Amino acid sequence: MKIKMLVVLAVASMSTVSLASEASTVVIKKPTVIHDQQNRSLDVVQVMRENLDGSFTILKIEPEKEVIAFFNRACKEEFGPDAKYMGLVDETRISAETIYSYSCIEQH
């Protein structure tokens, strides 16, 4: 099994950020536009938790089914029909709100 990384830019929207308190953890919902390598885009909401060091932990990206389909298509186009989106792993962290990467798994 090979794991390959593709870089995806997530351009933060200027829309309102909503905050919700969950057991003393602040959850941020940030409207964002993601782009693939072919410059297609998808409007999503990043659900994140801000960490003490100023980084963010991505909890999920909504709408989940559309995000998975979007990244699966990008992975297949970049690496072939056996590639698929790996999804978020536990404690996926980004140091800035605007740039992160996603992972593709290519099985042989």
C-alpha angles and dihedrals in degrees: 000000000000125000117205128183127223121189117230124188116221110198111204116233120225091232123124117288113220122209127205126183115226116179093325091314118115113222117200122203108200123185107225140171116224125199131200128212090274090055094248112146140210129192109230141161118237111212105205143166119219113230127216091253092057095257123118131233111215108223097180143330117230140248083039100192093049092047092052092049091047094051094040089057091048092049093048092048093048101040107016139260095309094059123097140171112275094208128217116319125209113289097011101182134189126191094211131030096236110052130049138136136232129215131234124201118211114196123198 
